[in-house]
Amino acid sequence: MKWLKSLKKVKVSSLEKGIQVINLLENKALKFDNISYYLNEQCNVPIVLIDLEHYKAQLIQLSWSNLLSVAEVHALEKVAVRVQSIAIERLTGRLAAKLALAALTRALLKECQILTSSSGQPYSACGRFISISHSGQYVVATASNSVIGIDIQKNKKFSNAALDMAFKTQEMLNHTLGSHTLIWTIKESFLKALGLGIFPHINNIELKKEFQKYFIETSSTYIHNVITLLGGNTQITTGSLSQYCYSITQIE
């Protein structure tokens, strides 16, 4: 990434106002390198949200070489893209994941390495679990000691074709589940936690809700076996942020 080498150096603390928080029930504020974020009490994981729209200029000028290890830079160069805005989005996702990982492990930021698998998926070098998502102006990431998936989406109207492809009939009719966008984020965060792609699996799972708690049912033997292998105990946490909704799935 040639443009990466020419970036000017600015302090990490200049991003402080750009790091926002997804509030889930009661939260405890943490401090790390002058950046404020929160530890979620319900699912006990740190969550970092960065506003790309308001802090893009600062993100472009950020001294990434001071934040990334040699291994991380090498890994990112393998999947480098020519479009700078996409590259910044990808790098910011790594930064958010590193911040979440640092909060979880209390390690230095540069020691929290986020590498890339052969399939192009980010993973932590220390063996902890991370998940990254981006939609519109936001990039969000979380880290956990157990398998985790996170997804954020801007509220939108789905086409009939998309509804037929990704939703079960009962999901479209059951208004207690929430908006179609929220249902999508839950299903995507669930599949992320399993390490599976959206397609063709999203239509093989069905979201249900009882006593104010979400849970997933599946007729797929493969998905059922993956859930069992990972521990079987699934916890889904959801919420909203302005025009966005989000979901976190933990499996242990």
C-alpha positions as CSV (number, residue, x, y, z in Angstrom):
1,M,0.0,0.0,0.0
2,K,2.1,2.9,-1.3
3,W,-0.3,5.6,0.1
4,L,0.1,4.0,3.6
5,K,3.8,4.8,3.7
6,S,3.2,8.5,3.0
7,L,0.6,9.1,5.8
8,K,1.4,11.9,8.2
9,K,1.8,11.1,11.9
10,V,-0.9,12.3,14.3
11,K,-1.6,11.3,17.9
12,V,-4.0,8.4,18.6
13,S,-5.8,10.6,21.1
14,S,-7.0,12.8,18.2
15,L,-9.5,9.9,17.5
16,E,-10.9,10.1,21.0
17,K,-14.1,11.9,19.9
18,G,-14.5,9.5,16.9
19,I,-14.6,6.5,19.2
20,Q,-18.3,6.2,20.1
21,V,-20.1,3.6,22.2
22,I,-22.9,1.2,21.6
23,N,-24.9,1.4,24.8
24,L,-26.3,-2.0,25.9
25,L,-28.1,-1.8,29.3
26,E,-25.6,-0.8,32.0
27,N,-22.0,-0.1,30.9
28,K,-18.8,0.6,32.6
29,A,-16.4,3.1,31.0
30,L,-12.8,2.0,30.4
31,K,-9.8,4.1,29.5
32,F,-7.0,3.0,27.1
33,D,-4.5,5.3,25.4
34,N,-6.9,8.3,25.9
35,I,-9.7,6.6,24.0
36,S,-13.0,6.0,25.8
37,Y,-15.1,3.0,25.2
38,Y,-17.3,0.6,27.1
39,L,-17.4,-2.9,28.6
40,N,-20.9,-4.3,28.0
41,E,-22.4,-5.7,31.2
42,Q,-24.8,-8.0,29.5
43,C,-22.4,-9.9,27.2
44,N,-19.2,-8.8,29.1
45,V,-17.3,-7.7,26.0
46,P,-15.7,-4.5,24.9
47,I,-17.3,-2.8,21.9
48,V,-15.6,0.0,19.8
49,L,-17.5,2.0,17.2
50,I,-15.7,4.5,15.0
51,D,-17.5,7.2,12.9
52,L,-15.9,7.2,9.5
53,E,-17.9,10.1,8.2
54,H,-16.8,12.6,10.8
55,Y,-13.3,11.4,11.3
56,K,-12.2,10.2,7.9
57,A,-9.6,13.0,7.5
58,Q,-8.0,12.1,10.8
59,L,-8.1,8.4,9.9
60,I,-6.3,9.0,6.6
61,Q,-3.6,10.9,8.4
62,L,-3.2,8.4,11.2
63,S,0.3,6.9,11.6
64,W,-0.7,3.3,11.0
65,S,2.9,2.2,11.2
66,N,2.9,3.1,14.9
67,L,-0.2,1.1,15.5
68,L,0.4,-2.0,13.3
69,S,3.0,-4.6,13.8
70,V,5.3,-5.7,10.9
71,A,3.2,-8.9,10.6
72,E,0.0,-6.9,10.4
73,V,1.3,-4.6,7.7
74,H,2.5,-7.6,5.7
75,A,-0.9,-9.3,6.1
76,L,-2.8,-6.2,5.0
77,E,-0.5,-5.7,1.9
78,K,-1.6,-9.2,0.7
79,V,-5.2,-8.0,0.6
80,A,-4.6,-4.4,-0.3
81,V,-7.1,-2.6,-2.4
82,R,-6.4,0.4,-4.7
83,V,-9.4,2.4,-3.6
84,Q,-8.2,4.5,-0.6
85,S,-11.7,4.9,1.0
86,I,-12.1,1.1,1.1
87,A,-8.6,0.6,2.4
88,I,-9.2,3.2,5.2
89,E,-12.4,1.4,6.1
90,R,-10.5,-1.9,6.3
91,L,-7.7,-0.4,8.3
92,T,-10.2,1.3,10.7
93,G,-11.9,-2.1,11.2
94,R,-8.5,-3.4,12.3
95,L,-8.0,-0.5,14.6
96,A,-11.4,-1.0,16.2
97,A,-10.6,-4.7,16.7
98,K,-7.2,-3.9,18.2
99,L,-8.8,-1.4,20.6
100,A,-11.4,-4.0,21.7
101,L,-8.7,-6.7,22.0
102,A,-6.5,-4.3,24.1
103,A,-9.4,-3.7,26.4
104,L,-10.0,-7.4,26.8
105,T,-6.4,-8.5,27.3
106,R,-4.9,-5.3,28.8
107,A,-2.1,-5.6,26.3
108,L,-0.4,-2.8,24.4
109,L,-2.1,-1.8,21.2
110,K,0.7,-2.9,18.9
111,E,0.9,-6.2,20.7
112,C,-2.8,-6.9,19.8
113,Q,-2.1,-8.3,16.3
114,I,-5.0,-8.7,13.9
115,L,-3.9,-11.0,11.0
116,T,-5.6,-12.3,7.9
117,S,-6.5,-15.9,7.2
118,S,-6.0,-17.5,3.8
119,S,-9.7,-16.9,3.1
120,G,-9.3,-13.2,3.8
121,Q,-10.9,-13.2,7.3
122,P,-9.3,-11.2,10.2
123,Y,-8.3,-13.1,13.3
124,S,-6.3,-12.3,16.5
125,A,-2.8,-13.7,16.8
126,C,-3.3,-14.2,20.6
127,G,-6.1,-16.7,20.2
128,R,-8.9,-14.5,21.4
129,F,-12.0,-14.1,19.2
130,I,-12.8,-10.9,17.3
131,S,-15.5,-9.7,15.0
132,I,-15.7,-6.6,12.7
133,S,-18.6,-5.0,10.9
134,H,-19.1,-1.9,8.9
135,S,-22.2,-0.2,7.4
136,G,-22.6,3.3,6.1
137,Q,-20.6,5.7,8.3
138,Y,-19.7,3.3,11.1
139,V,-17.1,0.6,11.7
140,V,-17.7,-1.6,14.8
141,A,-15.6,-4.3,16.4
142,T,-15.6,-6.5,19.5
143,A,-13.3,-9.1,21.2
144,S,-14.1,-12.0,23.4
145,N,-12.7,-15.1,25.1
146,S,-15.4,-17.1,23.5
147,V,-16.7,-17.3,19.9
148,I,-18.4,-14.1,18.9
149,G,-20.0,-12.3,15.9
150,I,-21.1,-8.7,15.5
151,D,-23.1,-7.0,12.8
152,I,-24.3,-3.4,12.3
153,Q,-26.6,-2.3,9.5
154,K,-28.3,1.0,8.6
155,N,-32.1,0.6,8.6
156,K,-33.3,0.0,5.1
157,K,-36.2,-1.5,3.1
158,F,-35.6,-4.9,1.6
159,S,-36.7,-5.9,-1.9
160,N,-39.2,-8.7,-2.2
161,A,-36.4,-10.8,-3.8
162,A,-34.1,-10.2,-0.8
163,L,-36.8,-11.1,1.6
164,D,-37.6,-14.3,-0.2
165,M,-33.9,-15.2,-0.3
166,A,-32.9,-14.4,3.3
167,F,-36.0,-14.6,5.5
168,K,-38.4,-17.3,6.5
169,T,-42.1,-16.7,6.1
170,Q,-42.7,-16.6,9.9
171,E,-39.8,-14.1,10.3
172,M,-41.6,-11.7,7.9
173,L,-44.9,-12.1,9.6
174,N,-43.8,-12.1,13.2
175,H,-43.6,-8.3,14.1
176,T,-42.4,-9.0,17.6
177,L,-39.0,-9.9,16.1
178,G,-38.4,-6.3,15.1
179,S,-37.5,-4.7,11.8
180,H,-36.2,-6.7,8.8
181,T,-32.9,-5.0,9.2
182,L,-32.6,-6.1,12.9
183,I,-33.5,-9.7,11.9
184,W,-30.8,-9.5,9.2
185,T,-28.1,-8.3,11.7
186,I,-29.0,-11.0,14.2
187,K,-28.8,-13.7,11.6
188,E,-25.5,-12.3,10.2
189,S,-23.9,-12.0,13.6
190,F,-24.9,-15.5,14.3
191,L,-23.3,-16.9,11.1
192,K,-20.2,-14.8,11.7
193,A,-19.8,-16.4,15.2
194,L,-20.1,-19.8,13.5
195,G,-17.5,-18.8,10.9
196,L,-19.9,-19.3,8.1
197,G,-20.8,-17.0,5.1
198,I,-24.2,-15.4,4.6
199,F,-25.1,-17.4,1.6
200,P,-26.4,-20.0,1.3
201,H,-26.7,-20.4,5.1
202,I,-28.9,-17.4,6.0
203,N,-32.0,-19.1,4.7
204,N,-31.2,-22.3,6.7
205,I,-31.6,-20.6,10.0
206,E,-34.8,-19.1,11.6
207,L,-35.0,-16.4,14.2
208,K,-37.5,-16.8,17.0
209,K,-38.2,-14.9,20.2
210,E,-39.7,-16.1,23.6
211,F,-39.8,-14.2,26.9
212,Q,-38.0,-11.3,25.3
213,K,-35.0,-13.5,24.3
214,Y,-33.9,-14.2,20.8
215,F,-32.8,-17.7,19.7
216,I,-32.0,-19.4,16.4
217,E,-33.4,-22.7,15.1
218,T,-32.0,-24.6,12.1
219,S,-33.0,-27.6,10.1
220,S,-29.4,-27.8,8.8
221,T,-27.5,-30.7,10.3
222,Y,-24.2,-29.0,9.4
223,I,-25.0,-25.8,11.2
224,H,-26.4,-27.8,14.2
225,N,-23.1,-29.7,14.4
226,V,-21.0,-26.5,14.2
227,I,-23.1,-25.0,17.1
228,T,-22.6,-28.1,19.2
229,L,-18.9,-28.2,18.4
230,L,-18.5,-24.6,19.6
231,G,-20.3,-25.2,22.9
232,G,-24.0,-24.9,22.1
233,N,-24.9,-22.0,24.5
234,T,-25.9,-19.1,22.3
235,Q,-26.5,-15.5,23.6
236,I,-27.9,-12.8,21.4
237,T,-27.8,-9.1,22.3
238,T,-29.3,-6.4,20.2
239,G,-29.9,-2.7,20.1
240,S,-30.1,0.5,18.0
241,L,-28.0,3.5,17.4
242,S,-29.7,6.4,15.5
243,Q,-30.6,5.0,12.1
244,Y,-28.6,1.8,12.7
245,C,-29.3,-1.4,14.5
246,Y,-26.8,-4.0,15.7
247,S,-26.5,-7.5,17.0
248,I,-23.9,-9.5,19.0
249,T,-23.9,-13.3,19.1
250,Q,-21.8,-15.2,21.6
251,I,-21.4,-19.0,21.6
252,E,-19.8,-20.8,24.5
